[in-house]
Amino acid sequence: MMEIKLKKYDAYKKSGVEWLGEIPENWEVRRIKYLFEEINQRSDDGDEELLSVSHFTGVTKRSDKLDDGDLLTNASTLEGYKKVANGDLVINIMLAWNGSLGFSAFDGITSPAYSIYRLRGHNSKNFFHYLFRTDLYKSEFKRNSSGVIESRLRLYSDDFFRICSILPPLEEQTAIAKFLDDKTAKIDQAIAIKQNQIALLKERRQILIHKAVTQGINANVKLKDSGVEWIGEIPEHWEVKKLKYVLKSQGRIGFKGYTTSDLVAEDEGALTLGASHLNWEGEIDLSNPVYISWRKYYESPEIMVSKNDIIIVQRGSTCGKVALINEDLGPTTINPSLVLLKNIKANSSYIFFGIKVVLKGILNLVSTTAIPMLSQFQINNIEIPMPPNSEQTDVINFIESSASRISSAISLKEKEIDKLKEYKASLINSVVTGKVRVV
């Protein structure tokens, strides 16, 4: 962790604003309406560069974020969109509370739902870029936003203008922004290095799993061609089997589907797993559980979920995600986006990893229609390498032991990244609010 030693200012005074507390003696406090003016110029034809804003990247060109084949916008016309000049402050009024704002480095246009402001007089936009994205100001933006629920809060211009802003002398604004540009760039570089290390660790873990599942853990074993392109060579005494010969697949179909009227409170029904409850790592996330009525649960006993079952997403944008049920979840079923793999005549953990290893091949089977779909027939015919039962156990023990060490290393790097992010936020807050001085 990098440490930067900074001094305090010689003297402080009360800001006169409770949530701001004390500020350096030579600083001022002004309402934002005296520092910024609202800009509401509209595009005549919508031909200008389309811009977007987020709390991650600030203001960016929409075209820079497009994947091949993506549309620039779903709007039928960009006529009437708000004009943005280089140096203007763009705020997503619905997400100001989470820092979705930034000063544009481009001329362009943006959504009419955004607010555009221009800095008055001789002040540093870079200083306000840091100030307005602190937790202190995000909290104040949230407190001054209108709306009942968080996802519908709006920071209107009159409310934005009423908020008080810290105002150092221009020389100090410039010095603060320059200091933070340098220090945050170094912190971001350290974070990027650790993120790259995590990516390499995950790649190493995937290679380790792939090799163990397809070739076992005996480096001296003789290999043969599996006959499946994405599996490659396997030990001579292994087989390649279709899933339908080692398990039974079940899905919620036809009249056994359900509507929102079947959804109930936690104490009134059974847990229902859907695509949103799986991640690409093969883990179950129950932070937003869904429950279905007991009537619908007992109507479909064939899709009641048990420990050591496997679930796979068969439709939608996350088609192909797979997870192993490695604990007793209590009364649990699935929704129509999943297929349940039960009655597994092999080591369930091995089958799970086997499916993950051939995931690329599985996804090649997905239909190219508007909604990706992996049929139950296709799932039943997925081919995976199959060692004898005793070797399956050895392979899983090896994977769990090796992957556990790598996961621990990843967790350590993630904690280091969190500390760097916390330090960066604390440094910015301390500098822009005058808790420490850089000049």
Phi, psi and omega in degrees: 000123178286142179238136180240118181274123182230154180256161175273165174288159183294324183213148180235163176219162176290134182285338186086359178237118188306314186284345176271332180068216181274150177227161177306148188300328183266006178269164178237171172233127179229147172291146185301332181297338178271352182252334183229150171241146179279140178247129182224053177269138186247148179285137179282326186229353178075018183274353182288168179297127179277128183247155175225166182222141177214164180284348178274313191244357185070219182268126180225163173285131180299325183294335180287345184256003185278136168273163179305129177091349180286150175274146177297322179199158175270352181292142180289333177208150176257008176298133181091356175294156184281137178281142177234133175255153175308124180100351178286149175271124179248128181234127168282104190296339179277344184231022178300329183293343177248015175087020179279077181202165177176162176270129184283138174263009185226157163275145179174203177224159179213173185306140176298344180281348179270161175249140182242131180228150179236133183290132179273157169060203183261089178221160183265116178296329180294325176298314182289333174302314179288317184299311187286347180258007175285158176299327179301312182281327176299321177296321180290323175298319180294318181296330182264001178277155180256141179144162184267317181245155187304319184287353181241012180290142179226131177260096180283160187302318181300321180287321177298316182293333181284342182289142180274141178242140169293142181220094173287165172301152184306319181301319180285324175305313182295317181294319179297313181298318180296316179300314182290325175304315182291309186290319180291327176298320179291321178294316179298323178295318178296321178295316181298321178298316181291325177294322177294322177296321177296316179299319179293321178296319179294321178295318178298319179296319180294319178297317179300314180295314182301314182294319181294320183285329183263336184231000178078195184242007176262107185294341185262002183290144177282142185249160175220162178288128181286337184086000178241122189307313186273003173260320180080216182276147177227163177303148184303325185269004176273164175241168167246123183236147172280147184302328184296344179268354181235357181199175177240131179260142181222143176224161176272113187228167172051226185293349180274002172293177181216164179245177181298336179292343178274350180280136187225178176286164186305319184274009183241009181186194185257150176298136180238117181272140176225183183302326183291346181269001178245143169248175185286350176277353181089022182254154177264129179245113182251030179291336177231073184290154177234142182233143181243152184300152178301326180299313180289327180297311183284345178291337185231071182297336183290344179246023171287129187273135179234164175301141181078003169285164177236140176239147181221137178283126185252356180207159178093184186293341179253023179306131179105351174293142184221146180214149176260131176278098186259013176209164179281114182267002186079193180302115186217143177224188181234157174265176187294352180278350184246158167240136181260129178254117187233178175050049186282118182269050180191182176288116185301322179296320179295316179299318178302308180294326178298318178295317180298322181295322181265020183304319180301316178296322178299313183293336176293340180274347184295137181295155182264021177287177184304321179251112179306137186216130175244107186290160178296327176298315180295320178298315180301331185260010173297133181257133176227154177290140183230107173277170172303156185305319182296323178288328177303315180296317179298318180297315181294318178300318179295314180299313183296320180293312183290316182294328179297318179296318180292320179297323177296319178295321177296316180300320179297316179296321180295322177294322178296321177295316179301319179294321177295319179295318177297318180296319179299313180297318180294319179297312180301312181300315182295323184283313185287340179262001175082013177293331174224161183244150180241357179236000000 
